[in-house]
Amino acid sequence: MNQESKRHCAIVLMGPPAAGKGTIATVLSEKFGFEIITPGSIYREIREQTGELAELVRESLKDGGLCPDWLTNKLMLEEADKRKEKRLIFDGFPRSNEQFSMLQESFNVGAYLHLDAPYQLLEIFATNRIQCVSCKAVMSLTNANTWCDCLRQQIPDDFLENPSATIPEGLWTTRHDDTPEIFAKRYKVYMEQTMPVIEKVRDLENYGKFQTLGDPDGVSKVTAWLEQLGVVSKQVI
């Protein structure tokens, strides 16, 4: 497949679990009009369904594992083809050498954005991670600075200082894999399967590594780098 016939992917977003990939993808999508394709979100929807595919996904994701490469590759191509002429962000893909081979064969990539953070910080964020049921924002339960307006307006002001404070039910959800045990396994899978992929792109001119977790200026640094590459415009859409 020649370069002209490949699909276009503006940003490939890579990194360990809980590094803030979903957050930065949402920010870039809102500012610059990217379409986000997230294998993890697709699989979490499938696993709640019934049938052989749902069972395969549930079994694959059990204890922090990954779904088969052939299935992930198939879904990513299908999702990309639904968004023809759109600028794409792959959030959490590729995660293995086989997935990377498909990416190289089928897509022109504008930027490889690698988000990272120390393990301890990642674990703390993962095990305190929640998602607002209204706006779908991802936050840290123990860090009020990350709370969306929906949550902030409905949780008592003294929540963090008063352990007996009543927390309204049904305002947020948690992920089944955000436990210390499963997070450790997911991180191990990341180091074994995804880090070899990152090693392959680390020396490319369109590779950049950033830490946005815990850094209030992290998003600005990422945006400035993408502007330099020409992947995003200074003119916000």
C-alpha positions as CSV (number, residue, x, y, z in Angstrom):
1,M,0.0,0.0,0.0
2,N,1.5,3.3,-1.1
3,Q,1.5,6.5,1.1
4,E,-1.2,8.1,-0.9
5,S,-3.7,5.2,-0.4
6,K,-3.2,5.0,3.3
7,R,-5.7,6.4,5.8
8,H,-4.6,9.4,7.8
9,C,-4.2,9.4,11.6
10,A,-3.2,12.7,13.1
11,I,-2.1,11.5,16.5
12,V,-1.3,8.1,18.0
13,L,-1.6,8.4,21.7
14,M,0.4,5.9,23.7
15,G,1.3,5.3,27.3
16,P,0.7,3.3,30.5
17,P,-2.7,2.9,32.1
18,A,-3.9,6.0,33.9
19,A,-1.4,8.3,32.3
20,G,-4.1,10.7,31.2
21,K,-4.5,9.6,27.6
22,G,-8.3,9.9,27.6
23,T,-8.1,13.4,29.2
24,I,-5.6,14.8,26.7
25,A,-7.5,13.2,23.8
26,T,-10.7,14.9,24.9
27,V,-9.0,18.3,25.2
28,L,-7.5,18.0,21.7
29,S,-10.7,16.8,20.3
30,E,-12.7,19.8,21.7
31,K,-10.0,22.4,20.7
32,F,-9.1,21.1,17.3
33,G,-12.0,18.9,16.1
34,F,-10.3,15.5,16.1
35,E,-12.3,12.3,16.2
36,I,-11.2,10.0,19.0
37,I,-11.0,6.2,18.5
38,T,-10.4,4.4,21.8
39,P,-10.2,0.6,21.8
40,G,-10.6,0.5,25.6
41,S,-14.0,2.3,25.4
42,I,-15.2,0.1,22.6
43,Y,-14.2,-3.1,24.4
44,R,-15.9,-1.9,27.7
45,E,-19.1,-1.4,25.7
46,I,-18.8,-4.8,24.1
47,R,-18.1,-6.7,27.3
48,E,-21.5,-5.5,28.7
49,Q,-23.3,-7.2,25.8
50,T,-24.2,-10.8,25.3
51,G,-22.9,-13.3,22.7
52,E,-19.6,-14.9,21.7
53,L,-17.8,-11.7,21.0
54,A,-18.8,-10.2,24.4
55,E,-17.6,-13.4,26.1
56,L,-14.3,-13.3,24.2
57,V,-13.8,-9.7,25.3
58,R,-14.7,-10.4,29.0
59,E,-12.3,-13.4,29.1
60,S,-9.5,-11.4,27.4
61,L,-9.8,-8.4,29.6
62,K,-10.0,-10.4,32.8
63,D,-7.2,-9.6,35.2
64,G,-5.8,-6.8,33.0
65,G,-5.2,-8.7,29.8
66,L,-5.5,-7.5,26.2
67,C,-8.0,-8.5,23.5
68,P,-6.6,-10.5,20.5
69,D,-4.6,-8.4,18.0
70,W,-6.7,-9.6,15.0
71,L,-9.9,-8.3,16.7
72,T,-8.4,-4.9,17.7
73,N,-7.0,-4.4,14.3
74,K,-10.3,-5.2,12.7
75,L,-12.2,-2.8,14.9
76,M,-9.7,0.0,14.4
77,L,-10.0,-0.2,10.6
78,E,-13.8,-0.3,10.8
79,E,-13.9,2.7,13.1
80,A,-11.5,4.7,11.0
81,D,-13.5,3.9,7.8
82,K,-16.6,5.2,9.5
83,R,-14.8,8.6,9.9
84,K,-13.5,9.2,6.4
85,E,-12.1,12.6,5.8
86,K,-11.9,13.1,9.6
87,R,-8.7,13.8,11.6
88,L,-8.2,11.0,14.0
89,I,-6.7,10.3,17.4
90,F,-6.0,6.7,18.3
91,D,-6.2,6.7,22.1
92,G,-4.3,3.6,23.4
93,F,-3.6,2.0,20.0
94,P,-1.3,0.3,19.0
95,R,-0.5,-1.8,22.1
96,S,1.5,-4.6,20.5
97,N,3.9,-5.2,17.7
98,E,1.2,-6.8,15.5
99,Q,-1.1,-3.8,16.0
100,F,1.8,-1.5,15.2
101,S,2.5,-3.4,11.9
102,M,-1.1,-2.9,10.9
103,L,-0.9,0.8,11.8
104,Q,2.2,1.2,9.6
105,E,0.6,-0.6,6.7
106,S,-2.7,1.2,6.8
107,F,-2.1,4.7,8.2
108,N,0.0,7.8,7.8
109,V,0.7,9.1,11.3
110,G,1.2,12.8,12.1
111,A,2.5,12.4,15.6
112,Y,3.3,9.7,18.2
113,L,2.3,11.3,21.5
114,H,3.7,9.3,24.5
115,L,2.3,10.2,27.9
116,D,4.1,8.8,30.9
117,A,4.4,9.2,34.7
118,P,6.0,7.5,37.7
119,Y,4.4,4.2,38.6
120,Q,3.3,5.4,42.0
121,L,1.5,8.4,40.6
122,L,-0.2,6.3,38.0
123,E,-1.4,3.8,40.6
124,I,-2.7,6.5,42.8
125,F,-4.7,8.1,40.0
126,A,-6.0,4.7,38.7
127,T,-7.3,3.6,42.1
128,N,-9.0,6.9,42.7
129,R,-10.3,7.4,39.2
130,I,-14.0,8.0,38.6
131,Q,-16.1,9.1,35.7
132,C,-19.0,11.5,35.8
133,V,-22.2,9.9,34.6
134,S,-23.5,13.2,33.2
135,C,-20.6,14.8,31.3
136,K,-18.3,11.6,31.2
137,A,-15.4,13.6,32.5
138,V,-12.6,11.4,34.1
139,M,-11.5,12.7,37.6
140,S,-9.7,11.7,40.8
141,L,-12.1,11.1,43.6
142,T,-9.6,12.4,46.2
143,N,-8.5,15.5,44.2
144,A,-11.3,18.1,44.2
145,N,-9.3,20.2,41.7
146,T,-10.1,17.6,39.0
147,W,-13.8,17.5,39.6
148,C,-16.2,18.6,36.9
149,D,-18.9,21.2,37.6
150,C,-21.6,18.4,37.7
151,L,-19.9,16.7,40.5
152,R,-18.7,19.8,42.3
153,Q,-22.2,21.2,42.5
154,Q,-23.6,18.1,44.1
155,I,-20.9,16.8,46.5
156,P,-20.7,18.5,49.9
157,D,-18.0,21.0,50.3
158,D,-16.6,19.3,53.3
159,F,-16.4,15.8,51.6
160,L,-12.7,15.5,51.8
161,E,-12.3,16.8,55.3
162,N,-15.3,14.9,56.7
163,P,-15.3,11.2,56.2
164,S,-18.9,10.9,57.4
165,A,-20.1,13.3,54.7
166,T,-22.9,11.8,52.6
167,I,-21.9,11.3,49.0
168,P,-24.8,11.4,46.6
169,E,-25.2,8.1,44.9
170,G,-25.3,7.6,41.1
171,L,-23.2,10.6,40.2
172,W,-20.1,8.7,39.0
173,T,-19.0,5.3,38.0
174,T,-15.7,3.4,38.4
175,R,-14.0,0.9,36.1
176,H,-13.7,-2.7,37.0
177,D,-10.0,-2.7,36.4
178,D,-9.1,0.3,38.6
179,T,-7.9,-1.8,41.6
180,P,-4.3,-2.0,42.8
181,E,-4.1,-5.7,41.8
182,I,-5.4,-5.4,38.3
183,F,-3.6,-2.1,37.7
184,A,-0.3,-3.9,38.5
185,K,-1.1,-6.5,35.9
186,R,-2.2,-4.0,33.3
187,Y,1.1,-2.1,33.8
188,K,3.1,-5.3,33.5
189,V,1.3,-6.1,30.2
190,Y,2.1,-2.5,29.0
191,M,5.8,-2.9,29.8
192,E,5.9,-6.3,28.1
193,Q,3.8,-5.6,25.0
194,T,3.6,-1.8,24.4
195,M,7.0,-0.6,25.4
196,P,8.6,-2.5,22.6
197,V,6.4,-0.6,20.2
198,I,7.3,2.7,21.8
199,E,11.0,1.8,21.4
200,K,10.4,1.6,17.6
201,V,9.1,5.1,17.3
202,R,11.2,6.8,20.0
203,D,13.8,8.2,17.5
204,L,11.3,9.5,15.0
205,E,11.0,13.2,14.5
206,N,7.3,13.1,15.2
207,Y,7.7,11.3,18.5
208,G,7.2,13.3,21.8
209,K,7.1,12.2,25.4
210,F,5.2,14.3,28.1
211,Q,3.9,14.0,31.6
212,T,0.5,15.7,31.9
213,L,-0.6,13.9,35.0
214,G,-0.1,16.3,37.9
215,D,1.3,19.0,35.7
216,P,-1.0,22.0,35.2
217,D,1.0,23.1,32.2
218,G,1.2,19.7,30.6
219,V,-1.6,20.2,28.1
220,S,-0.1,23.5,27.0
221,K,3.3,21.8,26.4
222,V,1.6,19.1,24.3
223,T,-0.3,21.6,22.3
224,A,2.8,23.7,21.6
225,W,4.7,20.6,20.4
226,L,1.8,19.5,18.1
227,E,1.7,23.1,16.7
228,Q,5.5,22.8,15.9
229,L,4.8,19.6,14.0
230,G,2.0,21.2,12.1
231,V,-0.5,18.6,13.4
232,V,-2.7,21.3,15.0
233,S,-3.1,24.9,14.1
234,K,-2.8,27.8,16.4
235,Q,-6.2,28.8,15.2
236,V,-8.5,26.9,17.6
237,I,-11.6,25.4,15.9
